[in-house]
Amino acid sequence: MAIWGGRTAAAGRSRKMGLLALVAATYFMVSGGPYGIEDILGNAGYGKALILLLLIPLVWSLPTSLMVGELASALPKEGGYYWWVKRALGGFWGFQEAWLSLAASIFDMAIYPTIFVLYLTRLAPSWTAGNYGTLWALAVVIVCALWNLRGARSVGDGSIGMFCLLISPFVMIAILGFWKGLFGGIAGSGFAALSHPVEHPALSGAILVTLWNYMGWDNASTVAQEVDNPQRNYPLAMIGATTLVALSYIIPLAAVGLTGMPADTFSTGSWTDAARTLGGPGILGAGLALAVVIGGMLNGAGIFNALVMSYTRVPYALAEEGLLPAIFTRITAAGVPWVSVVCCCAAWALALRFSFERLISIDLVLYGAALMLEFVALVVLRIREPDLHRPFRVPGGLPGAIAVGVGPALLIAYSLWAARDEKVAGIPALVFASLVGLAGAIIYAVALRGRQPVTTAANEAGRPI
């Protein structure tokens, strides 16, 4: 029996994520529950928010999850999308895929500790006053880094537990909302309440936040070698997580809308007020509001924790190719690239003071560019390697593989147009994001000049510690 890191191959398999853990981890990489959709409601109103949450998954999430299902099952390698693009388009574009994803992570990952702090503020405002909020956000980064050092299975199993805890108050919100809206006799409630407009609509902002709340399906691909039976489990996990994410957004939002609660009052963190209103002035209302606050904190920490696992495998894959120092291939006994975890978490901590809106616009531009490379890789591999073993295929042959990228491409183009007036550091956000993206070409040239062949020394560096 093969030995790996002083343990048997069977023991190695026992550390891998199963299907349920992969679904839960993917859920957190994409969503983490209804937290974060409040701004969709505040900007668009109940009716338009529900339409967005129903339609965008069909033209954004479903095509992406189908693409990921095919490529992750066909090429289940650590580093995921980096290897897909490299195999289809060559080393330069593979590196750009990795660079764009890692650059996007700088602006994406800072959001989730911020969400943790926002909900903690509702629980104890004095705890987050002044610089205390930044310290709490930094604590989330550190705790999740330590948790990730325990291995992918620990992160996946933890995601199952956090999902159950954070979704439970929304089950109660849905029950109370549907009951009071349909049978409670509340003035202004019922289906007519869903059509009430907001006073200051901002549909573009609502669309951008919806896209952000439905993106990240490819992140699960980077831990393929730490997933049990990836050829089978990736396609199933993509479909399962897509369904869970959509339902966890739509059901509680519809339930609250039926009660006639004003949509204008919703912004990040407003689920707490909705829970208190639905539960009433007694113990139920206070307890439900507290459960939502705790769930919001779990949301921020859970998403960050799952994405640490995802993003940190990309520098590991680059180091295996000699494009980063061999020290990034160092792993723990649990198979975790610990140097990558430490360095990435340090970089994410530096972005904690960016504003929420600026983070989303920059993140969408960089992530969108990386996502388009993946759709191109899907089509190119269909043409160049028709005989590649694909346990799951996007239906419709080559035309189907081309068609699934159309919807995401149009939505990314719209997000670029919608973010045209955003500014970062005094320059347009699109220019800023473009400069970040173009820097990848320069960094690739530098990496090639200093590239070292993957030698025994590099393999030695990858030994478990």
C-alpha positions as a printed NumPy array, in Angstrom:
array([[  0.   ,   0.   ,   0.   ],
       [  1.337,   3.445,  -0.94 ],
       [  2.774,   5.645,   1.765],
       [  2.243,   9.423,   1.741],
       [  3.724,  11.699,   4.364],
       [  4.227,   8.788,   6.77 ],
       [  0.595,   7.672,   6.485],
       [ -1.107,   5.067,   4.342],
       [ -3.024,   5.961,   1.199],
       [ -6.205,   4.811,   2.96 ],
       [ -5.535,   7.299,   5.734],
       [ -5.02 ,   9.964,   3.071],
       [ -8.446,   9.184,   1.618],
       [ -9.997,   9.509,   5.074],
       [ -8.886,  13.145,   5.113],
       [-10.696,  13.93 ,   1.87 ],
       [-14.017,  15.771,   1.616],
       [-17.067,  13.737,   0.741],
       [-20.023,  14.944,  -1.317],
       [-21.935,  16.588,   1.551],
       [-18.848,  18.436,   2.781],
       [-18.099,  19.595,  -0.79 ],
       [-21.66 ,  20.884,  -1.2  ],
       [-21.414,  22.764,   2.094],
       [-17.98 ,  24.198,   1.294],
       [-19.164,  25.257,  -2.181],
       [-22.243,  26.851,  -0.614],
       [-20.004,  29.015,   1.558],
       [-17.632,  29.823,  -1.304],
       [-20.615,  31.237,  -3.199],
       [-23.168,  32.375,  -0.671],
       [-23.223,  31.635,   3.026],
       [-26.945,  32.235,   3.38 ],
       [-29.28 ,  35.219,   2.832],
       [-26.824,  37.604,   4.472],
       [-25.631,  40.12 ,   1.897],
       [-28.812,  40.212,  -0.232],
       [-30.391,  43.003,   1.839],
       [-28.99 ,  45.672,  -0.484],
       [-30.692,  43.976,  -3.435],
       [-34.01 ,  44.423,  -1.673],
       [-33.278,  47.981,  -0.561],
       [-32.305,  48.991,  -4.103],
       [-34.956,  47.16 ,  -6.115],
       [-37.941,  46.312,  -3.906],
       [-39.4  ,  42.879,  -3.288],
       [-40.81 ,  42.156,  -6.726],
       [-37.727,  43.072,  -8.737],
       [-35.411,  41.529,  -6.143],
       [-37.225,  38.2  ,  -6.427],
       [-37.095,  38.384, -10.238],
       [-33.351,  39.04 , -10.104],
       [-32.779,  36.199,  -7.65 ],
       [-34.792,  33.841,  -9.862],
       [-33.425,  34.819, -13.274],
       [-29.744,  35.533, -12.65 ],
       [-29.002,  31.957, -11.484],
       [-30.346,  30.707, -14.82 ],
       [-27.988,  32.856, -16.916],
       [-25.068,  33.162, -14.456],
       [-24.933,  30.396, -11.824],
       [-26.265,  27.421, -13.762],
       [-23.986,  27.911, -16.82 ],
       [-20.985,  28.418, -14.556],
       [-21.757,  25.372, -12.437],
       [-22.171,  23.254, -15.586],
       [-18.795,  24.451, -16.883],
       [-17.146,  23.736, -13.529],
       [-18.801,  20.326, -13.365],
       [-17.294,  19.316, -16.709],
       [-13.791,  20.707, -16.246],
       [-13.383,  19.733, -12.577],
       [-14.453,  16.15 , -13.265],
       [-12.255,  15.909, -16.392],
       [ -9.158,  17.559, -14.838],
       [ -9.373,  17.059, -11.06 ],
       [ -6.044,  18.654, -10.113],
       [ -4.976,  20.775,  -7.176],
       [ -5.183,  24.335,  -8.446],
       [ -8.336,  23.678, -10.482],
       [ -9.022,  26.474, -12.947],
       [ -5.317,  27.285, -13.336],
       [ -4.738,  23.872, -14.907],
       [ -7.86 ,  24.086, -17.104],
       [ -6.76 ,  27.341, -18.716],
       [ -3.098,  26.305, -18.929],
       [ -3.961,  23.059, -20.694],
       [ -6.297,  24.789, -23.138],
       [ -4.497,  28.076, -23.81 ],
       [ -0.914,  27.64 , -22.632],
       [  1.255,  28.773, -19.753],
       [  0.811,  32.53 , -20.218],
       [ -2.975,  32.432, -20.01 ],
       [ -2.876,  29.869, -17.228],
       [ -0.797,  32.299, -15.207],
       [ -3.186,  35.156, -16.023],
       [ -6.065,  33.016, -14.766],
       [ -4.247,  32.431, -11.497],
       [ -3.211,  36.088, -11.206],
       [ -6.714,  37.437, -11.879],
       [ -8.229,  35.043,  -9.347],
       [ -5.692,  35.891,  -6.665],
       [ -5.954,  39.623,  -7.385],
       [ -9.755,  39.413,  -7.155],
       [ -9.373,  37.611,  -3.839],
       [ -7.619,  40.628,  -2.333],
       [-10.785,  42.677,  -2.85 ],
       [-13.218,  39.825,  -2.233],
       [-11.838,  38.316,   0.954],
       [-11.844,  41.588,   2.894],
       [-15.642,  41.693,   2.604],
       [-16.337,  38.674,   4.816],
       [-14.564,  39.708,   8.027],
       [-16.351,  43.046,   7.511],
       [-19.718,  41.246,   7.446],
       [-18.728,  39.465,  10.67 ],
       [-18.021,  42.844,  12.306],
       [-21.26 ,  44.404,  11.006],
       [-23.334,  41.727,  12.722],
       [-21.216,  41.78 ,  15.853],
       [-21.909,  45.527,  16.045],
       [-25.627,  44.774,  16.257],
       [-24.95 ,  42.438,  19.162],
       [-22.528,  44.678,  21.096],
       [-21.786,  48.093,  19.509],
       [-19.116,  48.97 ,  22.053],
       [-17.099,  45.891,  21.079],
       [-16.534,  47.195,  17.543],
       [-16.188,  50.935,  18.243],
       [-13.118,  52.716,  16.853],
       [-10.316,  50.366,  15.864],
       [-11.877,  47.411,  17.681],
       [-13.791,  46.514,  14.516],
       [-10.561,  46.1  ,  12.57 ],
       [ -9.126,  43.957,  15.346],
       [-12.182,  41.682,  15.247],
       [-11.852,  41.379,  11.47 ],
       [ -8.182,  40.519,  11.875],
       [ -9.141,  37.884,  14.458],
       [-11.427,  36.247,  11.868],
       [ -8.498,  36.059,   9.44 ],
       [ -6.23 ,  34.465,  12.037],
       [ -8.782,  31.929,  13.319],
       [ -9.678,  30.819,   9.79 ],
       [ -6.004,  30.472,   8.881],
       [ -5.474,  28.186,  11.875],
       [ -8.634,  26.228,  11.066],
       [ -7.435,  25.686,   7.49 ],
       [ -4.171,  24.239,   8.737],
       [ -6.231,  21.313,  10.05 ],
       [ -7.017,  20.246,   6.48 ],
       [ -9.704,  20.359,   3.8  ],
       [-11.912,  17.793,   5.496],
       [-11.983,  19.874,   8.666],
       [-13.061,  22.922,   6.652],
       [-15.723,  20.912,   4.784],
       [-17.131,  19.305,   7.921],
       [-17.135,  22.675,   9.662],
       [-19.052,  24.137,   6.734],
       [-21.805,  21.542,   7.239],
       [-22.194,  22.558,  10.889],
       [-22.128,  26.293,  10.163],
       [-24.693,  25.878,   7.386],
       [-27.118,  24.191,   9.769],
       [-26.627,  26.871,  12.421],
       [-26.911,  29.935,  10.207],
       [-29.847,  28.703,   8.111],
       [-31.995,  27.663,  11.1  ],
       [-33.196,  31.198,  12.029],
       [-34.214,  31.759,   8.401],
       [-36.327,  28.629,   8.491],
       [-38.203,  30.233,  11.389],
       [-38.341,  33.601,   9.571],
       [-39.841,  31.854,   6.536],
       [-42.443,  30.045,   8.63 ],
       [-43.473,  33.204,  10.52 ],
       [-43.417,  35.346,   7.384],
       [-45.572,  33.041,   5.286],
       [-48.019,  32.499,   8.172],
       [-48.413,  36.182,   9.047],
       [-48.413,  37.335,   5.437],
       [-50.994,  34.852,   4.199],
       [-53.09 ,  34.096,   7.27 ],
       [-52.2  ,  36.68 ,   9.922],
       [-54.503,  39.413,   8.733],
       [-51.755,  42.085,   8.795],
       [-52.767,  45.293,   6.992],
       [-50.804,  45.7  ,   3.772],
       [-49.626,  42.094,   3.744],
       [-50.134,  39.346,   1.171],
       [-49.023,  38.998,  -2.436],
       [-49.87 ,  42.622,  -3.222],
       [-47.144,  43.701,  -0.795],
       [-44.488,  42.26 ,  -3.102],
       [-45.249,  44.9  ,  -5.722],
       [-44.632,  47.914,  -3.468],
       [-41.84 ,  50.034,  -5.041],
       [-38.906,  51.509,  -3.145],
       [-38.593,  55.265,  -2.811],
       [-35.083,  55.501,  -4.282],
       [-34.583,  52.562,  -6.696],
       [-31.102,  51.674,  -7.907],
       [-31.49 ,  48.691, -10.222],
       [-27.878,  48.673, -11.414],
       [-26.634,  48.412,  -7.858],
       [-29.109,  45.621,  -7.18 ],
       [-27.906,  43.674, -10.229],
       [-24.249,  44.021,  -9.251],
       [-24.921,  42.817,  -5.699],
       [-26.98 ,  39.912,  -7.078],
       [-24.122,  38.877,  -9.37 ],
       [-21.71 ,  39.072,  -6.455],
       [-24.011,  36.916,  -4.312],
       [-24.151,  34.267,  -7.027],
       [-20.483,  34.072,  -8.039],
       [-17.635,  31.798,  -7.009],
       [-18.651,  28.361,  -8.28 ],
       [-15.199,  27.684,  -9.73 ],
       [-13.514,  28.222,  -6.355],
       [-14.344,  24.686,  -5.258],
       [-12.24 ,  23.275,  -8.109],
       [ -8.861,  24.152,  -6.604],
       [ -9.019,  21.433,  -3.93 ],
       [ -9.808,  18.589,  -6.338],
       [ -7.107,  16.28 ,  -4.981],
       [ -8.588,  16.692,  -1.505],
       [-12.067,  15.592,  -2.617],
       [-13.173,  11.971,  -2.564],
       [-14.148,  10.685,  -6.041],
       [-14.014,  14.14 ,  -7.697],
       [-15.209,  12.857, -11.082],
       [-18.547,  11.949,  -9.499],
       [-18.851,  14.485,  -6.7  ],
       [-18.06 ,  17.761,  -8.474],
       [-21.024,  17.745, -10.893],
       [-23.381,  16.662,  -8.103],
       [-22.007,  19.295,  -5.726],
       [-22.412,  22.067,  -8.315],
       [-26.076,  21.276,  -8.941],
       [-26.814,  20.731,  -5.251],
       [-25.137,  23.939,  -4.131],
       [-26.805,  25.966,  -6.917],
       [-30.216,  24.807,  -5.714],
       [-29.422,  25.467,  -2.055],
       [-28.113,  28.974,  -2.706],
       [-31.134,  30.03 ,  -4.768],
       [-33.65 ,  28.62 ,  -2.271],
       [-31.911,  30.169,   0.729],
       [-32.175,  33.597,  -0.94 ],
       [-35.661,  33.424,  -2.401],
       [-37.724,  31.731,   0.325],
       [-36.951,  34.046,   3.28 ],
       [-37.109,  37.144,   1.062],
       [-40.542,  36.167,  -0.27 ],
       [-41.76 ,  35.359,   3.242],
       [-40.729,  38.762,   4.614],
       [-42.163,  40.496,   1.557],
       [-45.585,  38.915,   2.131],
       [-45.813,  40.612,   5.533],
       [-45.638,  44.06 ,   3.944],
       [-42.4  ,  45.039,   5.699],
       [-41.009,  48.124,   3.855],
       [-38.215,  47.222,   1.45 ],
       [-36.65 ,  50.692,   1.787],
       [-35.517,  49.892,   5.312],
       [-33.296,  47.015,   4.203],
       [-29.525,  47.34 ,   4.079],
       [-26.64 ,  45.118,   5.156],
       [-27.551,  43.707,   8.579],
       [-31.315,  44.347,   8.379],
       [-32.265,  40.688,   8.768],
       [-31.892,  41.27 ,  12.507],
       [-34.661,  43.891,  12.481],
       [-36.856,  41.666,  10.324],
       [-36.441,  38.777,  12.76 ],
       [-37.312,  40.99 ,  15.73 ],
       [-40.4  ,  42.336,  13.956],
       [-41.657,  38.9  ,  12.925],
       [-40.965,  37.364,  16.332],
       [-42.717,  40.135,  18.234],
       [-41.738,  42.037,  21.362],
       [-41.323,  38.962,  23.572],
       [-38.707,  36.263,  23.989],
       [-39.31 ,  34.823,  20.513],
       [-38.476,  38.096,  18.787],
       [-35.385,  38.742,  20.884],
       [-34.18 ,  35.153,  20.54 ],
       [-34.738,  35.069,  16.796],
       [-32.911,  38.382,  16.34 ],
       [-29.995,  37.068,  18.389],
       [-29.904,  33.891,  16.29 ],
       [-29.767,  35.977,  13.092],
       [-26.891,  38.055,  14.492],
       [-24.93 ,  34.944,  15.41 ],
       [-25.73 ,  33.472,  11.993],
       [-24.447,  36.656,  10.337],
       [-21.175,  36.312,  12.174],
       [-20.985,  32.657,  11.105],
       [-21.736,  33.751,   7.545],
       [-18.711,  36.047,   7.38 ],
       [-16.409,  33.581,   9.085],
       [-17.718,  30.566,   7.158],
       [-17.296,  32.138,   3.726],
       [-13.826,  33.374,   4.567],
       [-12.852,  29.97 ,   5.96 ],
       [-13.983,  28.069,   2.85 ],
       [-12.34 ,  30.542,   0.471],
       [ -9.026,  30.37 ,   2.327],
       [ -9.031,  26.681,   1.468],
       [ -9.788,  27.47 ,  -2.18 ],
       [ -7.479,  30.367,  -2.99 ],
       [ -4.414,  29.071,  -1.172],
       [ -4.131,  26.078,  -3.508],
       [ -3.426,  28.395,  -6.452],
       [  0.021,  29.628,  -5.251],
       [  0.786,  25.99 ,  -4.437],
       [  0.022,  24.995,  -8.047],
       [  2.147,  27.879,  -9.391],
       [  5.035,  26.853,  -7.153],
       [  4.802,  23.296,  -8.47 ],
       [  5.346,  24.804, -11.936],
       [  8.351,  26.791, -10.755],
       [  6.524,  30.127, -11.122],
       [  6.686,  30.853,  -7.394],
       [  9.415,  29.96 ,  -4.896],
       [  9.505,  26.268,  -3.981],
       [  8.735,  27.149,  -0.359],
       [  5.077,  27.56 ,  -1.409],
       [  4.93 ,  23.799,  -1.988],
       [  5.511,  23.075,   1.692],
       [  2.579,  21.217,   3.191],
       [  1.501,  20.05 ,   6.622],
       [  0.826,  16.434,   7.509],
       [ -2.813,  17.143,   6.608],
       [ -1.755,  18.142,   3.073],
       [ -2.289,  21.89 ,   3.583],
       [  0.096,  24.313,   1.792],
       [  0.833,  26.209,   4.984],
       [  3.184,  28.832,   3.507],
       [  0.508,  29.771,   0.995],
       [ -2.098,  29.991,   3.771],
       [  0.082,  32.319,   5.846],
       [  1.067,  34.593,   2.938],
       [ -2.425,  34.844,   1.459],
       [ -4.042,  35.605,   4.818],
       [ -1.466,  38.339,   5.453],
       [ -2.325,  39.925,   2.081],
       [ -6.068,  39.726,   2.75 ],
       [ -5.623,  41.346,   6.142],
       [ -4.074,  44.401,   4.462],
       [ -7.292,  45.014,   2.467],
       [ -9.617,  45.087,   5.478],
       [-10.113,  48.871,   5.372],
       [-11.525,  49.056,   1.811],
       [-15.184,  50.044,   1.452],
       [-17.839,  47.411,   0.677],
       [-19.036,  48.991,  -2.588],
       [-15.566,  49.473,  -4.042],
       [-14.661,  45.912,  -3.223],
       [-17.643,  44.534,  -5.141],
       [-17.043,  46.541,  -8.336],
       [-13.335,  45.686,  -8.515],
       [-14.002,  42.072,  -7.586],
       [-16.571,  41.676, -10.375],
       [-14.197,  43.033, -13.026],
       [-11.267,  40.802, -12.07 ],
       [-13.371,  37.733, -11.362],
       [-15.308,  38.251, -14.6  ],
       [-12.125,  38.249, -16.665],
       [-10.944,  35.038, -15.   ],
       [-14.344,  33.418, -15.493],
       [-14.331,  34.204, -19.216],
       [-10.963,  32.473, -19.575],
       [-12.525,  29.365, -18.036],
       [-15.417,  29.382, -20.51 ],
       [-12.907,  29.795, -23.355],
       [-10.941,  26.846, -21.954],
       [-14.124,  24.756, -21.941],
       [-14.658,  25.355, -25.653],
       [-10.987,  25.018, -26.671],
       [-10.633,  21.689, -24.865],
       [-13.792,  20.413, -26.568],
       [-12.173,  21.215, -29.941],
       [ -8.568,  20.18 , -29.258],
       [ -9.2  ,  17.199, -26.994],
       [-12.532,  15.662, -27.995],
       [-11.441,  12.312, -26.568],
       [-10.577,  13.686, -23.11 ],
       [-12.413,  11.596, -20.534],
       [-15.295,  13.729, -19.284],
       [-17.401,  11.984, -16.615],
       [-19.81 ,  14.923, -16.911],
       [-20.427,  17.032, -20.008],
       [-22.234,  20.304, -20.59 ],
       [-25.165,  19.101, -22.727],
       [-25.572,  20.081, -26.366],
       [-22.17 ,  19.152, -27.75 ],
       [-19.847,  21.941, -28.898],
       [-22.72 ,  24.418, -29.489],
       [-23.858,  23.798, -25.91 ],
       [-20.351,  24.43 , -24.573],
       [-20.27 ,  27.739, -26.467],
       [-23.799,  28.745, -25.472],
       [-23.295,  28.392, -21.707],
       [-20.766,  31.218, -21.762],
       [-23.065,  33.751, -23.446],
       [-25.172,  34.666, -20.422],
       [-22.221,  35.178, -18.06 ],
       [-20.394,  37.211, -20.735],
       [-23.36 ,  39.572, -21.155],
       [-23.726,  40.029, -17.388],
       [-20.014,  40.737, -17.   ],
       [-20.241,  43.319, -19.792],
       [-23.152,  44.926, -17.978],
       [-21.212,  44.995, -14.698],
       [-18.368,  46.802, -16.477],
       [-20.789,  49.408, -17.79 ],
       [-22.514,  49.804, -14.408],
       [-19.186,  50.353, -12.618],
       [-18.011,  53.017, -15.068],
       [-18.382,  55.869, -12.533],
       [-16.826,  54.082,  -9.547],
       [-13.495,  55.451,  -8.361],
       [-10.688,  53.916,  -6.313],
       [ -7.77 ,  55.97 ,  -5.033],
       [ -8.967,  58.85 ,  -7.204],
       [ -8.998,  56.893, -10.495],
       [-11.894,  55.055, -12.19 ],
       [-12.454,  51.59 , -10.753],
       [-12.341,  50.046, -14.231],
       [ -8.957,  51.629, -14.919],
       [ -7.726,  50.48 , -11.52 ],
       [ -8.922,  46.91 , -12.133],
       [ -7.451,  46.943, -15.658],
       [ -4.068,  48.011, -14.326],
       [ -4.2  ,  45.2  , -11.777],
       [ -5.063,  42.746, -14.543],
       [ -2.331,  43.989, -16.899],
       [  0.218,  43.671, -14.123],
       [ -0.21 ,  39.908, -14.525],
       [  1.644,  39.98 , -17.854],
       [  4.595,  41.799, -16.287],
       [  4.678,  39.477, -13.287],
       [  4.568,  36.455, -15.602],
       [  7.605,  37.749, -17.519],
       [  9.478,  38.25 , -14.244],
       [  8.427,  34.788, -13.036],
       [  9.686,  33.185, -16.249],
       [ 13.083,  34.876, -15.945],
       [ 13.498,  33.565, -12.424],
       [ 11.815,  30.253, -13.087],
       [ 13.525,  27.189, -11.738],
       [ 12.801,  23.7  , -13.034],
       [ 10.737,  21.589, -10.679],
       [ 13.607,  19.607,  -9.205],
       [ 14.156,  17.204,  -6.385],
       [ 14.787,  20.217,  -4.159],
       [ 11.349,  21.584,  -4.943],
       [  9.788,  18.219,  -4.293],
       [ 11.723,  18.033,  -1.056],
       [ 10.247,  21.411,  -0.077],
       [  6.791,  19.923,  -0.52 ],
       [  7.276,  17.29 ,   2.131],
       [  4.825,  17.435,   5.051],
       [  6.101,  19.191,   8.137]])
